[in-house]
Amino acid sequence: MKFNEAKATQAAARLLRLRGGRMSYMKLIKLLYLVDRQALLSWGFPVTTDSHVSMDKGPVLSQVLNLITEGKDPNAASIWSRYISDPDDYQVQLKTEDVPSEELSIAEEKLIDAIFAEYGRFSRWQLVDILHGLPEWQDPKGSAIPIQFSDILKAGGKTEGEIAAVIAELESLNASELLVQSH
């Protein structure tokens, strides 16, 4: 799927707002992963549309990590950097409370709130331990290993038929999006 930076930013902003506006970016990425994972298992599609990888400290959202750690490109204004600060002492914060939310459905907002209610009290290191226990995570030994949507679905107990149906639907949505963009 094509990464939707606006939607990922809005999901991150909602989590940051729930945490008082500031959070360790490692914790933010872990919470976003849990949101995507649950959305995929419940609805057959992730919230952020990011790609996921196993890294030493657990599953990571690839593009979100890049937005946080690569710094600003002075020639490109990212949606993320408009609303969320560069890291300072491994923390990011909202730059403004006025982050739009039109990309998120009501169901997605409720899911984000539920994930925060369940996992928001944990420290970033506790979340690392929790996510290391997820069946789809593999120890990359200093590297990064892609986590496919099918890996998450299988780990979540979906049948081969259910996995095939979800993957087919995601591929169809992606093809439709590419067709729209080409016109």
ChimeraX attribute file (.defattr): number of C-alpha atoms within 10 A of each C-alpha:
attribute: neighborCount
match mode: 1-to-1
recipient: residues
	/A:1	17
	/A:2	12
	/A:3	14
	/A:4	14
	/A:5	18
	/A:6	19
	/A:7	21
	/A:8	23
	/A:9	25
	/A:10	23
	/A:11	25
	/A:12	25
	/A:13	27
	/A:14	23
	/A:15	23
	/A:16	22
	/A:17	17
	/A:18	16
	/A:19	15
	/A:20	11
	/A:21	17
	/A:22	19
	/A:23	21
	/A:24	17
	/A:25	24
	/A:26	22
	/A:27	21
	/A:28	25
	/A:29	21
	/A:30	22
	/A:31	25
	/A:32	26
	/A:33	24
	/A:34	22
	/A:35	23
	/A:36	27
	/A:37	20
	/A:38	21
	/A:39	19
	/A:40	19
	/A:41	20
	/A:42	12
	/A:43	10
	/A:44	19
	/A:45	20
	/A:46	23
	/A:47	25
	/A:48	28
	/A:49	17
	/A:50	22
	/A:51	20
	/A:52	23
	/A:53	22
	/A:54	24
	/A:55	22
	/A:56	18
	/A:57	19
	/A:58	25
	/A:59	26
	/A:60	27
	/A:61	22
	/A:62	18
	/A:63	18
	/A:64	23
	/A:65	14
	/A:66	10
	/A:67	18
	/A:68	21
	/A:69	13
	/A:70	9
	/A:71	12
	/A:72	14
	/A:73	9
	/A:74	7
	/A:75	6
	/A:76	8
	/A:77	10
	/A:78	15
	/A:79	15
	/A:80	22
	/A:81	18
	/A:82	13
	/A:83	20
	/A:84	23
	/A:85	17
	/A:86	21
	/A:87	15
	/A:88	10
	/A:89	8
	/A:90	13
	/A:91	16
	/A:92	20
	/A:93	22
	/A:94	23
	/A:95	16
	/A:96	13
	/A:97	12
	/A:98	9
	/A:99	17
	/A:100	14
	/A:101	16
	/A:102	10
	/A:103	16
	/A:104	19
	/A:105	11
	/A:106	11
	/A:107	10
	/A:108	17
	/A:109	18
	/A:110	12
	/A:111	18
	/A:112	26
	/A:113	18
	/A:114	13
	/A:115	17
	/A:116	22
	/A:117	11
	/A:118	11
	/A:119	17
	/A:120	18
	/A:121	11
	/A:122	13
	/A:123	14
	/A:124	20
	/A:125	12
	/A:126	13
	/A:127	21
	/A:128	18
	/A:129	13
	/A:130	14
	/A:131	21
	/A:132	19
	/A:133	12
	/A:134	14
	/A:135	12
	/A:136	22
	/A:137	24
	/A:138	19
	/A:139	15
	/A:140	15
	/A:141	10
	/A:142	10
	/A:143	10
	/A:144	18
	/A:145	17
	/A:146	18
	/A:147	19
	/A:148	14
	/A:149	23
	/A:150	18
	/A:151	15
	/A:152	22
	/A:153	24
	/A:154	17
	/A:155	14
	/A:156	17
	/A:157	11
	/A:158	16
	/A:159	11
	/A:160	12
	/A:161	9
	/A:162	15
	/A:163	20
	/A:164	14
	/A:165	13
	/A:166	21
	/A:167	18
	/A:168	12
	/A:169	14
	/A:170	17
	/A:171	13
	/A:172	13
	/A:173	15
	/A:174	14
	/A:175	13
	/A:176	12
	/A:177	13
	/A:178	13
	/A:179	10
	/A:180	9
	/A:181	8
	/A:182	7
	/A:183	5
